[in-house]
Amino acid sequence: MERDWYAVGWKMLLFTGVLGILFGILAIAWPIETAIAFALLWGIWALADGVGSIVQAFQPDAKGRVWLVLMGLIALIAAFFAIFSPGVAAVTLTWILGIWLIVRGVFEIVGAFTSSADMSRWLLVVGGAFSVVLGVLFVANPGKGAVSIAFVLGLMALLWGIAFVVLSLMLRSQASHVEGPATTPPATA
């Protein structure tokens, strides 16, 4: 039984790794198209989320119907915007991400000086400063920010895929050593 688990495990890891490598290469080669594809996928997710919120609002035991309908309508507007104009949506999402990073960074820096933990204060300051700088870069040029995000995700997928392929080959090698020669149990009298 153990042999089956090893066989399935390494093959699945290999498949996943190869997909990661292919996705990574495509995302690195075409980062603009990747950013647009991400915005489009987000739009599809927002569409499903909006429809789900509106459907939930009309369930017999629903609480906060007005908020559910309002959130559903906002999600639908965002979804149609992302689906029919994914390039603009990618830039807009990067701009929003930049603002979020700036706000988060400021809170991390303020938190570093209001925290009682002296040892980790410098880590919060460094993390907060990094968030602010990255946020400013995204806000200053959201188009390049969206392309950069797609490129970095492609690079991560490529590295992740390579790691999974190597792991799958190691697991396959380990499985072949576990199998060993077939033995038959001794006959009983």
Secondary structure, 3 states (H helix, E strand, C coil): CHHHHHHHHHHHHHHHHHHHHHHHHHHHHCHHHHHHHHHHHHHHHHHHHHHHHHHHHCCCCCCCHHHHHHHHHHHHHHHHHHHHCHHHHHHHHHHHHHHHHHHHHHHHHHHHHHCCCCCCHHHHHHHHHHHHHHHHHHHHCHHHHHHHHHHHHHHHHHHHHHHHHHHHHHHHHHHHHHHCCCCCCCCCC
